[in-house]
Amino acid sequence: MTDQRRRIGAAALVAALVAGATACSGASVDTTTDTAGGSSQTPTTTGSVTTPTFTSSFLGYIDLRTGETSSTQVIPHNSATDVSPDGTQIAYSDIGILAIADLDGSNDQVLEGTRGEPTGPQWSPDGSSIVYQDGGNLDLVEVDSGKVRPIAHLDGVATAELSYLSPTFDPRGDTVLFNMPLVGQRERYGLWSVPVTGGEPKLVRRRATFGDYSPDGSRIAFVEDGGFGDLFVARTAGGKAQKLATGEIVVPRWSPDGTRIAYNDGSGGVYVVDVETGERTLAVESEHLPAWIDDDTLSLSP
């Protein structure tokens, strides 16, 4: 496998996007154990606790109940992936285009209208569309028709220290939450929201990045200003934030039942933290970025 086809871990995600890295992505085939790609599914044991390890170059999955991991032949291009609301498909960035496929990587389909520099795809709550970043733009593609509609053109994103917007929907699918520098600044960021129909972005929270709404919309998980930092949760309406975890964290994701958040700590561990108790569990030793398929299963994106 060439260097271009090697995985990009959580600690390198934003740096790679800022630098315009062009890692290659592969074709989709049935789920398999990745031997040629350097996969290691061997669990590691610390004392009496055994933690699975996943180092595949491909998109994979872990069952949180059993610790069992599996691998597909999908290599997302320089971006986190997302799972459809019904848990049957993934959306990912291929080279210069977005694609969707079944969870095992089969039945892959490119979304032709998204050709350009698409990254960070996220499904709408009803599964009908996908929001994504294309350079300094936020766009929306309809899954069935492939029709693309612009949401916002964001001046200054391309020259910002952190140019990855990391878009996510609110639970009703009415607005999109994303990172952007504060007005007149390149190194201070905030979470902004814009209607899916387009309009003027509205500042939601200062000194915050990589936001994700809880399933009921009452809270936001986010990383401290600039990314690669500690994980916080705050009420959507505002107020003091609660620190849940420390590390070089990016792209935290709420569980479907709203009780936990999955994240990569930036040092080779995918964790799940209980929002109410703060209890953290090391789910798998991996540099991949997690996303929820259901309350018991995570996808792992290289």
Secondary structure, 3 states (H helix, E strand, C coil): CCHHHCCCCHHHHHHHHHHCCCCCCCCCCCCECCCCCCCCCCCEEECCEEECECCCCCCEEEECCCCCEEECCCCCCCCCCEECCCCCEEEEEECCEEEEEECCCCCCEEEHHHCCCEEEEEECCCCCEEEEEECCEEEEEECCCCCEEEEEECCCCCCCCCCCCCCEECCCCCEEEEEEECCCCCCCEEEEEEECCCCCCEEEEECEEEEEECCCCCEEEEEECCCCEEEEEEECCCCCCEEEEEEEEEEEEECCCCCEEEEECCCCEEEEEECCCCCEEEEEECCCEEEEEECCEEEEEC
